[in-house]
Amino acid sequence: MMENTDLLPCPLCGGEARVHIATDTPRVYCTVCRCNTGGYKTEEAAVSAWNKRAETVIESPKELGEGLESDD
């Protein structure tokens, strides 16, 4: 088991995350909303998946329409 695992808060609700290993299948889950990574082969892989966050590509909804041509 990994020691001093730094888990980011839940990406959905901000809740505390914990590692859970059942039947030799590690997963990380949120203690509040129960969001989880699903099972991984190693604890390190589950933690890595949990801590991975998508980069923000769009700064605001307004940017969705910028640069698009109108059919008018």
C-alpha positions as CSV (number, residue, x, y, z in Angstrom):
1,M,0.0,0.0,0.0
2,M,1.2,3.5,-0.9
3,E,2.2,5.7,2.0
4,N,1.4,9.5,2.2
5,T,-0.8,9.3,-0.9
6,D,-1.7,12.8,-2.0
7,L,-5.2,12.6,-3.4
8,L,-6.9,15.6,-5.0
9,P,-10.4,16.5,-3.8
10,C,-13.3,15.0,-5.8
11,P,-13.6,16.7,-9.2
12,L,-17.4,16.7,-8.9
13,C,-18.2,17.8,-5.4
14,G,-14.8,18.7,-3.7
15,G,-15.2,15.9,-1.2
16,E,-12.4,14.0,0.4
17,A,-11.0,11.0,-1.6
18,R,-9.8,7.7,-0.2
19,V,-8.2,4.6,-1.6
20,H,-10.2,1.4,-1.3
21,I,-8.9,-2.1,-2.1
22,A,-11.3,-4.9,-2.4
23,T,-10.6,-8.3,-4.0
24,D,-7.1,-7.0,-4.9
25,T,-8.7,-4.3,-7.1
26,P,-7.7,-0.8,-6.0
27,R,-9.9,2.2,-6.6
28,V,-10.2,5.7,-5.4
29,Y,-13.6,7.1,-4.3
30,C,-15.1,10.2,-2.9
31,T,-16.4,10.0,0.7
32,V,-19.2,12.4,-0.1
33,C,-20.7,11.7,-3.5
34,R,-19.2,8.2,-4.0
35,C,-17.7,9.1,-7.4
36,N,-14.9,6.6,-8.1
37,T,-12.3,5.5,-10.5
38,G,-13.4,2.0,-11.1
39,G,-10.9,-0.8,-10.5
40,Y,-7.2,-0.7,-11.5
41,K,-4.4,-3.2,-11.4
42,T,-2.4,-1.2,-8.9
43,E,-3.0,1.4,-6.3
44,E,-0.6,3.8,-8.0
45,A,-2.6,3.5,-11.3
46,A,-5.9,4.3,-9.4
47,V,-4.4,7.3,-7.7
48,S,-2.9,8.5,-10.9
49,A,-6.3,8.2,-12.7
50,W,-8.0,10.0,-9.8
51,N,-5.6,12.9,-9.7
52,K,-5.6,13.4,-13.5
53,R,-7.6,16.5,-14.4
54,A,-8.6,17.7,-17.8
55,E,-7.1,21.1,-18.8
56,T,-9.5,24.0,-19.1
57,V,-9.7,24.7,-22.8
58,I,-12.6,27.1,-22.8
59,E,-12.4,30.0,-20.4
60,S,-16.0,31.0,-20.7
61,P,-19.2,29.9,-22.6
62,K,-18.8,33.1,-24.7
63,E,-15.7,31.7,-26.3
64,L,-17.7,28.7,-27.7
65,G,-19.0,31.0,-30.5
66,E,-15.9,33.0,-31.2
67,G,-14.4,32.4,-34.6
68,L,-17.4,30.5,-36.0
69,E,-18.9,31.8,-39.2
70,S,-22.5,32.5,-39.4
71,D,-24.8,31.0,-42.1
72,D,-26.8,34.3,-42.2
